[in-house]
Amino acid sequence: GFRGQVTLDGPSGTGKSSVARDVAARLGAAYLDTGAMYRAATVAVLDAGVDLTDTDAVTRAVASADIQVGTAADAELVRVDGVDVAARIRGAEVTRTVSPVSAVPAVRRMLVDRQRALVAEADAVVVEGRDIGTVVLPAATLKVYLTAAPEARAQRRADQLGVTDPTKIAEIAADLRRRDEYDSSRADSPLRPAVDAVVVDSTGLDRDAVVERVLDLARTAV
Ligand code: C5P
């Protein structure tokens, strides 16, 4: 079977998570959702009630939290201090707050250390995020950067949320744009394709087609 590391980076709403899960299952590989780690860290920050602009306080809140994410059959598991936050991390409050928390360099250093330690335990792993190919695993076997047209990304997110009202879809599109701009323009580990990443545009492709494309790339990358 496949041995190595597949990184899947890109903006929100490209179908990255579902593709990463399917690819991991098909390769018999472990799976790590680093976005879930940043979202769990954000729960810890929100619960600590600290000022989001106080980067030292934000860092302390993350450092003192016990953050757990599943990497195998338990990939859905997300816990902060023993509490299941898998549903809460997908909510509006966390989604609104996660980018500023993720932009704090000391927070990134802590979580990147954890990510590398988790990856080191697996012979085969698929890791999704924003900076996996550029920063976390620069020597990965295969780096994929998944993109899609902004309208396709907003529509995908709307479908996930069951939203059909055009005004609401426009709001979703604006939220995605804001978060991607924040993630792309931060000083530490901005969202961008690694120089050796294969860019895959999922606009107009269904999930299975993207999964097959990544699997083909993984087979030839070994
Ligand atoms: O992938 P997801 O949308 O769950 O990521 C949530 C947020 O976490 C991103 O918008 C980004 O701010 C942050 N993130 C990051 N680096 C990663 C993964 C996620 O900064 N590797």
py3Dmol code that shows the C-alpha trace and the ligand (Angstrom):
import py3Dmol

protein = """\
ATOM      1  CA  GLY A   1       0.000   0.000   0.000  1.00  0.00           C
ATOM      2  CA  PHE A   2       0.834   3.672  -0.027  1.00  0.00           C
ATOM      3  CA  ARG A   3       3.526   4.925   2.337  1.00  0.00           C
ATOM      4  CA  GLY A   4       4.231   8.604   2.645  1.00  0.00           C
ATOM      5  CA  GLN A   5       2.607  11.953   3.240  1.00  0.00           C
ATOM      6  CA  VAL A   6      -0.038  13.665   1.128  1.00  0.00           C
ATOM      7  CA  THR A   7      -0.669  17.337   1.887  1.00  0.00           C
ATOM      8  CA  LEU A   8      -3.900  19.007   0.851  1.00  0.00           C
ATOM      9  CA  ASP A   9      -3.923  22.790   1.212  1.00  0.00           C
ATOM     10  CA  GLY A  10      -6.225  25.469  -0.108  1.00  0.00           C
ATOM     11  CA  PRO A  11      -8.911  28.002   0.747  1.00  0.00           C
ATOM     12  CA  SER A  12     -12.295  27.225   2.322  1.00  0.00           C
ATOM     13  CA  GLY A  13     -15.147  25.695   0.384  1.00  0.00           C
ATOM     14  CA  THR A  14     -13.114  23.720  -2.146  1.00  0.00           C
ATOM     15  CA  GLY A  15     -14.300  20.363  -0.786  1.00  0.00           C
ATOM     16  CA  LYS A  16     -10.847  19.823   0.752  1.00  0.00           C
ATOM     17  CA  SER A  17     -12.078  17.980   3.863  1.00  0.00           C
ATOM     18  CA  SER A  18     -14.278  15.464   2.109  1.00  0.00           C
ATOM     19  CA  VAL A  19     -11.609  14.830  -0.533  1.00  0.00           C
ATOM     20  CA  ALA A  20      -8.921  14.403   2.155  1.00  0.00           C
ATOM     21  CA  ARG A  21     -11.063  11.908   4.085  1.00  0.00           C
ATOM     22  CA  ASP A  22     -11.880   9.872   0.977  1.00  0.00           C
ATOM     23  CA  VAL A  23      -8.261   9.842  -0.195  1.00  0.00           C
ATOM     24  CA  ALA A  24      -7.067   8.736   3.256  1.00  0.00           C
ATOM     25  CA  ALA A  25      -9.649   5.921   3.334  1.00  0.00           C
ATOM     26  CA  ARG A  26      -8.718   4.752  -0.177  1.00  0.00           C
ATOM     27  CA  LEU A  27      -4.981   4.798   0.615  1.00  0.00           C
ATOM     28  CA  GLY A  28      -5.467   3.151   3.998  1.00  0.00           C
ATOM     29  CA  ALA A  29      -3.749   6.207   5.466  1.00  0.00           C
ATOM     30  CA  ALA A  30      -4.248   8.179   8.660  1.00  0.00           C
ATOM     31  CA  TYR A  31      -5.934  11.577   8.317  1.00  0.00           C
ATOM     32  CA  LEU A  32      -5.243  14.839  10.099  1.00  0.00           C
ATOM     33  CA  ASP A  33      -7.522  17.890   9.860  1.00  0.00           C
ATOM     34  CA  THR A  34      -5.301  20.733  11.053  1.00  0.00           C
ATOM     35  CA  GLY A  35      -8.169  23.212  10.655  1.00  0.00           C
ATOM     36  CA  ALA A  36      -9.979  21.276  13.395  1.00  0.00           C
ATOM     37  CA  MET A  37      -6.942  21.866  15.646  1.00  0.00           C
ATOM     38  CA  TYR A  38      -7.006  25.634  15.029  1.00  0.00           C
ATOM     39  CA  ARG A  39     -10.763  25.626  15.584  1.00  0.00           C
ATOM     40  CA  ALA A  40     -10.363  23.692  18.868  1.00  0.00           C
ATOM     41  CA  ALA A  41      -7.681  26.176  19.967  1.00  0.00           C
ATOM     42  CA  THR A  42     -10.203  28.928  19.200  1.00  0.00           C
ATOM     43  CA  VAL A  43     -12.751  27.270  21.505  1.00  0.00           C
ATOM     44  CA  ALA A  44     -10.143  27.389  24.281  1.00  0.00           C
ATOM     45  CA  VAL A  45      -9.508  31.091  23.592  1.00  0.00           C
ATOM     46  CA  LEU A  46     -13.225  31.943  23.549  1.00  0.00           C
ATOM     47  CA  ASP A  47     -13.837  30.036  26.787  1.00  0.00           C
ATOM     48  CA  ALA A  48     -10.908  31.765  28.474  1.00  0.00           C
ATOM     49  CA  GLY A  49     -12.674  35.042  27.689  1.00  0.00           C
ATOM     50  CA  VAL A  50      -9.458  36.777  26.669  1.00  0.00           C
ATOM     51  CA  ASP A  51      -9.121  39.813  24.432  1.00  0.00           C
ATOM     52  CA  LEU A  52      -8.405  38.477  20.926  1.00  0.00           C
ATOM     53  CA  THR A  53      -5.924  41.272  20.254  1.00  0.00           C
ATOM     54  CA  ASP A  54      -3.869  40.295  23.334  1.00  0.00           C
ATOM     55  CA  THR A  55      -1.615  37.741  21.634  1.00  0.00           C
ATOM     56  CA  ASP A  56       0.117  36.729  24.893  1.00  0.00           C
ATOM     57  CA  ALA A  57      -3.215  35.958  26.552  1.00  0.00           C
ATOM     58  CA  VAL A  58      -4.386  34.093  23.433  1.00  0.00           C
ATOM     59  CA  THR A  59      -1.169  32.051  23.464  1.00  0.00           C
ATOM     60  CA  ARG A  60      -1.526  31.229  27.176  1.00  0.00           C
ATOM     61  CA  ALA A  61      -5.133  30.107  26.674  1.00  0.00           C
ATOM     62  CA  VAL A  62      -4.073  27.714  23.893  1.00  0.00           C
ATOM     63  CA  ALA A  63      -0.996  26.493  25.809  1.00  0.00           C
ATOM     64  CA  SER A  64      -3.038  25.592  28.879  1.00  0.00           C
ATOM     65  CA  ALA A  65      -5.777  23.730  26.948  1.00  0.00           C
ATOM     66  CA  ASP A  66      -5.695  19.978  26.345  1.00  0.00           C
ATOM     67  CA  ILE A  67      -6.544  19.729  22.624  1.00  0.00           C
ATOM     68  CA  GLN A  68      -7.234  16.306  21.134  1.00  0.00           C
ATOM     69  CA  VAL A  69      -8.045  15.459  17.507  1.00  0.00           C
ATOM     70  CA  GLY A  70      -8.547  11.984  16.054  1.00  0.00           C
ATOM     71  CA  THR A  71      -6.335  10.785  13.195  1.00  0.00           C
ATOM     72  CA  ALA A  72      -7.724   7.366  12.283  1.00  0.00           C
ATOM     73  CA  ALA A  73     -11.104   5.679  12.722  1.00  0.00           C
ATOM     74  CA  ASP A  74     -11.722   8.377  15.347  1.00  0.00           C
ATOM     75  CA  ALA A  75     -11.057  11.236  12.874  1.00  0.00           C
ATOM     76  CA  GLU A  76     -14.299  12.940  13.906  1.00  0.00           C
ATOM     77  CA  LEU A  77     -13.106  13.293  17.485  1.00  0.00           C
ATOM     78  CA  VAL A  78     -12.290  16.821  18.663  1.00  0.00           C
ATOM     79  CA  ARG A  79     -11.962  17.528  22.375  1.00  0.00           C
ATOM     80  CA  VAL A  80     -10.880  20.486  24.451  1.00  0.00           C
ATOM     81  CA  ASP A  81     -10.127  19.654  28.078  1.00  0.00           C
ATOM     82  CA  GLY A  82     -12.041  16.410  27.676  1.00  0.00           C
ATOM     83  CA  VAL A  83     -15.201  18.064  26.287  1.00  0.00           C
ATOM     84  CA  ASP A  84     -16.474  17.009  22.841  1.00  0.00           C
ATOM     85  CA  VAL A  85     -16.457  20.170  20.680  1.00  0.00           C
ATOM     86  CA  ALA A  86     -16.814  18.483  17.254  1.00  0.00           C
ATOM     87  CA  ALA A  87     -20.109  20.273  16.553  1.00  0.00           C
ATOM     88  CA  ARG A  88     -19.189  23.573  18.190  1.00  0.00           C
ATOM     89  CA  ILE A  89     -16.031  24.079  16.103  1.00  0.00           C
ATOM     90  CA  ARG A  90     -18.192  24.273  12.939  1.00  0.00           C
ATOM     91  CA  GLY A  91     -20.416  27.020  14.372  1.00  0.00           C
ATOM     92  CA  ALA A  92     -20.478  30.692  13.376  1.00  0.00           C
ATOM     93  CA  GLU A  93     -18.679  31.996  16.480  1.00  0.00           C
ATOM     94  CA  VAL A  94     -15.617  29.776  16.021  1.00  0.00           C
ATOM     95  CA  THR A  95     -15.600  30.276  12.232  1.00  0.00           C
ATOM     96  CA  ARG A  96     -15.580  34.062  12.758  1.00  0.00           C
ATOM     97  CA  THR A  97     -12.756  33.962  15.315  1.00  0.00           C
ATOM     98  CA  VAL A  98     -10.448  31.228  14.042  1.00  0.00           C
ATOM     99  CA  SER A  99      -8.398  33.316  11.574  1.00  0.00           C
ATOM    100  CA  PRO A 100      -7.110  35.897  14.104  1.00  0.00           C
ATOM    101  CA  VAL A 101      -6.249  33.101  16.571  1.00  0.00           C
ATOM    102  CA  SER A 102      -4.453  31.189  13.774  1.00  0.00           C
ATOM    103  CA  ALA A 103      -2.430  34.259  12.828  1.00  0.00           C
ATOM    104  CA  VAL A 104      -0.619  34.318  16.212  1.00  0.00           C
ATOM    105  CA  PRO A 105       2.892  32.896  15.571  1.00  0.00           C
ATOM    106  CA  ALA A 106       3.274  31.317  19.041  1.00  0.00           C
ATOM    107  CA  VAL A 107      -0.055  29.515  18.584  1.00  0.00           C
ATOM    108  CA  ARG A 108       1.103  28.198  15.213  1.00  0.00           C
ATOM    109  CA  ARG A 109       4.416  26.959  16.645  1.00  0.00           C
ATOM    110  CA  MET A 110       2.587  24.941  19.326  1.00  0.00           C
ATOM    111  CA  LEU A 111       0.098  23.404  16.915  1.00  0.00           C
ATOM    112  CA  VAL A 112       2.667  22.709  14.192  1.00  0.00           C
ATOM    113  CA  ASP A 113       4.789  20.788  16.749  1.00  0.00           C
ATOM    114  CA  ARG A 114       1.720  18.715  17.629  1.00  0.00           C
ATOM    115  CA  GLN A 115       0.913  18.131  13.954  1.00  0.00           C
ATOM    116  CA  ARG A 116       4.429  16.900  13.185  1.00  0.00           C
ATOM    117  CA  ALA A 117       4.366  14.568  16.202  1.00  0.00           C
ATOM    118  CA  LEU A 118       1.016  13.073  15.122  1.00  0.00           C
ATOM    119  CA  VAL A 119       2.237  12.646  11.521  1.00  0.00           C
ATOM    120  CA  ALA A 120       5.420  10.914  12.710  1.00  0.00           C
ATOM    121  CA  GLU A 121       3.299   8.122  14.212  1.00  0.00           C
ATOM    122  CA  ALA A 122       1.879   7.108  10.799  1.00  0.00           C
ATOM    123  CA  ASP A 123       3.509   5.323   7.831  1.00  0.00           C
ATOM    124  CA  ALA A 124       0.898   6.835   5.552  1.00  0.00           C
ATOM    125  CA  VAL A 125      -1.015  10.033   6.226  1.00  0.00           C
ATOM    126  CA  VAL A 126      -3.156  12.665   4.495  1.00  0.00           C
ATOM    127  CA  VAL A 127      -2.922  16.088   6.134  1.00  0.00           C
ATOM    128  CA  GLU A 128      -5.206  18.983   5.232  1.00  0.00           C
ATOM    129  CA  GLY A 129      -4.783  22.657   6.059  1.00  0.00           C
ATOM    130  CA  ARG A 130      -3.351  25.907   4.741  1.00  0.00           C
ATOM    131  CA  ASP A 131       0.424  25.621   5.317  1.00  0.00           C
ATOM    132  CA  ILE A 132       1.044  21.874   5.314  1.00  0.00           C
ATOM    133  CA  GLY A 133       3.011  21.743   2.059  1.00  0.00           C
ATOM    134  CA  THR A 134       4.803  25.045   2.671  1.00  0.00           C
ATOM    135  CA  VAL A 135       5.667  24.831   6.387  1.00  0.00           C
ATOM    136  CA  VAL A 136       4.525  21.746   8.298  1.00  0.00           C
ATOM    137  CA  LEU A 137       5.715  18.971   5.937  1.00  0.00           C
ATOM    138  CA  PRO A 138       8.036  20.549   3.338  1.00  0.00           C
ATOM    139  CA  ALA A 139       9.356  17.093   2.338  1.00  0.00           C
ATOM    140  CA  ALA A 140       5.924  15.494   1.767  1.00  0.00           C
ATOM    141  CA  THR A 141       5.563  12.787  -0.897  1.00  0.00           C
ATOM    142  CA  LEU A 142       2.759  14.616  -2.688  1.00  0.00           C
ATOM    143  CA  LYS A 143       1.528  18.188  -2.261  1.00  0.00           C
ATOM    144  CA  VAL A 144      -1.862  19.144  -3.632  1.00  0.00           C
ATOM    145  CA  TYR A 145      -3.263  22.666  -3.611  1.00  0.00           C
ATOM    146  CA  LEU A 146      -7.014  22.560  -4.120  1.00  0.00           C
ATOM    147  CA  THR A 147      -8.737  25.627  -5.548  1.00  0.00           C
ATOM    148  CA  ALA A 148     -12.146  26.446  -7.001  1.00  0.00           C
ATOM    149  CA  ALA A 149     -13.890  29.524  -8.372  1.00  0.00           C
ATOM    150  CA  PRO A 150     -15.303  31.764  -5.589  1.00  0.00           C
ATOM    151  CA  GLU A 151     -18.911  31.170  -6.739  1.00  0.00           C
ATOM    152  CA  ALA A 152     -18.385  27.388  -6.680  1.00  0.00           C
ATOM    153  CA  ARG A 153     -16.950  27.589  -3.167  1.00  0.00           C
ATOM    154  CA  ALA A 154     -19.820  29.700  -1.836  1.00  0.00           C
ATOM    155  CA  GLN A 155     -22.360  27.369  -3.460  1.00  0.00           C
ATOM    156  CA  ARG A 156     -20.679  24.293  -1.949  1.00  0.00           C
ATOM    157  CA  ARG A 157     -20.746  25.846   1.517  1.00  0.00           C
ATOM    158  CA  ALA A 158     -24.403  26.909   1.040  1.00  0.00           C
ATOM    159  CA  ASP A 159     -25.328  23.356   0.025  1.00  0.00           C
ATOM    160  CA  GLN A 160     -23.624  22.014   3.171  1.00  0.00           C
ATOM    161  CA  LEU A 161     -25.611  24.432   5.328  1.00  0.00           C
ATOM    162  CA  GLY A 162     -28.879  23.892   3.416  1.00  0.00           C
ATOM    163  CA  VAL A 163     -29.048  27.584   2.430  1.00  0.00           C
ATOM    164  CA  THR A 164     -30.923  28.553  -0.774  1.00  0.00           C
ATOM    165  CA  ASP A 165     -31.692  32.268  -0.268  1.00  0.00           C
ATOM    166  CA  PRO A 166     -29.477  34.269  -2.711  1.00  0.00           C
ATOM    167  CA  THR A 167     -28.902  37.025  -0.108  1.00  0.00           C
ATOM    168  CA  LYS A 168     -27.646  34.423   2.373  1.00  0.00           C
ATOM    169  CA  ILE A 169     -25.440  32.835  -0.294  1.00  0.00           C
ATOM    170  CA  ALA A 170     -23.937  36.269  -0.996  1.00  0.00           C
ATOM    171  CA  GLU A 171     -23.194  36.599   2.752  1.00  0.00           C
ATOM    172  CA  ILE A 172     -21.509  33.180   2.765  1.00  0.00           C
ATOM    173  CA  ALA A 173     -19.414  34.258  -0.237  1.00  0.00           C
ATOM    174  CA  ALA A 174     -18.373  37.447   1.601  1.00  0.00           C
ATOM    175  CA  ASP A 175     -17.423  35.442   4.735  1.00  0.00           C
ATOM    176  CA  LEU A 176     -15.299  33.023   2.710  1.00  0.00           C
ATOM    177  CA  ARG A 177     -13.578  35.915   0.975  1.00  0.00           C
ATOM    178  CA  ARG A 178     -12.838  37.653   4.277  1.00  0.00           C
ATOM    179  CA  ARG A 179     -11.353  34.532   5.861  1.00  0.00           C
ATOM    180  CA  ASP A 180      -9.258  33.673   2.792  1.00  0.00           C
ATOM    181  CA  GLU A 181      -7.920  37.229   2.585  1.00  0.00           C
ATOM    182  CA  TYR A 182      -7.001  37.085   6.264  1.00  0.00           C
ATOM    183  CA  ASP A 183      -5.324  33.679   5.878  1.00  0.00           C
ATOM    184  CA  SER A 184      -3.487  34.698   2.679  1.00  0.00           C
ATOM    185  CA  SER A 185      -2.181  38.019   3.946  1.00  0.00           C
ATOM    186  CA  ARG A 186      -0.935  37.072   7.425  1.00  0.00           C
ATOM    187  CA  ALA A 187       2.826  37.305   7.971  1.00  0.00           C
ATOM    188  CA  ASP A 188       3.305  33.815   9.458  1.00  0.00           C
ATOM    189  CA  SER A 189       2.625  30.845   7.153  1.00  0.00           C
ATOM    190  CA  PRO A 190       0.196  32.524   4.746  1.00  0.00           C
ATOM    191  CA  LEU A 191      -2.124  30.443   2.580  1.00  0.00           C
ATOM    192  CA  ARG A 192      -0.355  29.846  -0.747  1.00  0.00           C
ATOM    193  CA  PRO A 193       0.621  26.854  -2.886  1.00  0.00           C
ATOM    194  CA  ALA A 194       4.046  25.312  -2.222  1.00  0.00           C
ATOM    195  CA  VAL A 195       6.367  25.739  -5.240  1.00  0.00           C
ATOM    196  CA  ASP A 196       6.247  21.963  -5.761  1.00  0.00           C
ATOM    197  CA  ALA A 197       2.488  21.580  -5.225  1.00  0.00           C
ATOM    198  CA  VAL A 198       0.154  20.279  -7.927  1.00  0.00           C
ATOM    199  CA  VAL A 199      -2.727  22.744  -8.253  1.00  0.00           C
ATOM    200  CA  VAL A 200      -6.086  21.019  -8.728  1.00  0.00           C
ATOM    201  CA  ASP A 201      -9.102  23.172  -9.629  1.00  0.00           C
ATOM    202  CA  SER A 202     -12.285  21.501  -8.417  1.00  0.00           C
ATOM    203  CA  THR A 203     -14.651  23.936 -10.180  1.00  0.00           C
ATOM    204  CA  GLY A 204     -17.180  21.843 -12.077  1.00  0.00           C
ATOM    205  CA  LEU A 205     -15.683  18.563 -10.850  1.00  0.00           C
ATOM    206  CA  ASP A 206     -17.576  16.315  -8.473  1.00  0.00           C
ATOM    207  CA  ARG A 207     -15.969  14.952  -5.338  1.00  0.00           C
ATOM    208  CA  ASP A 208     -15.193  11.542  -6.849  1.00  0.00           C
ATOM    209  CA  ALA A 209     -13.396  13.080  -9.829  1.00  0.00           C
ATOM    210  CA  VAL A 210     -11.161  15.123  -7.514  1.00  0.00           C
ATOM    211  CA  VAL A 211     -10.511  12.067  -5.322  1.00  0.00           C
ATOM    212  CA  GLU A 212      -9.489  10.004  -8.368  1.00  0.00           C
ATOM    213  CA  ARG A 213      -7.178  12.774  -9.563  1.00  0.00           C
ATOM    214  CA  VAL A 214      -5.420  12.964  -6.169  1.00  0.00           C
ATOM    215  CA  LEU A 215      -5.166   9.152  -5.979  1.00  0.00           C
ATOM    216  CA  ASP A 216      -3.561   9.089  -9.449  1.00  0.00           C
ATOM    217  CA  LEU A 217      -1.066  11.708  -8.319  1.00  0.00           C
ATOM    218  CA  ALA A 218      -0.336   9.760  -5.115  1.00  0.00           C
ATOM    219  CA  ARG A 219       0.291   6.515  -7.045  1.00  0.00           C
ATOM    220  CA  THR A 220       2.789   8.185  -9.373  1.00  0.00           C
ATOM    221  CA  ALA A 221       4.451  10.217  -6.581  1.00  0.00           C
ATOM    222  CA  VAL A 222       5.697   7.170  -4.654  1.00  0.00           C
TER     223      VAL A 222
END
"""
ligand_1 = """\
21
C5P
O -9.937 24.217 7.200
P -10.788 25.053 8.115
O -11.753 25.936 7.387
O -11.429 24.256 9.193
O -9.740 26.027 8.845
C -10.189 27.011 9.724
C -9.156 28.123 9.852
O -8.004 27.628 10.557
C -8.613 28.690 8.553
O -9.453 29.693 8.015
C -7.261 29.241 8.999
O -7.427 30.509 9.605
C -6.839 28.275 10.086
N -5.894 27.253 9.622
C -4.570 27.600 9.529
N -3.642 26.684 9.183
C -3.989 25.423 8.903
C -5.354 25.036 8.965
C -6.292 25.986 9.306
O -4.220 28.761 9.779
N -3.049 24.529 8.591
"""
view = py3Dmol.view(width=600, height=400)
view.addModel(protein, "pdb")
view.setStyle({"model": 0}, {"cartoon": {"style": "trace"}})
view.addModel(ligand_1, "xyz")
view.setStyle({"model": 1}, {"stick": {}})
view.zoomTo()
view.show()
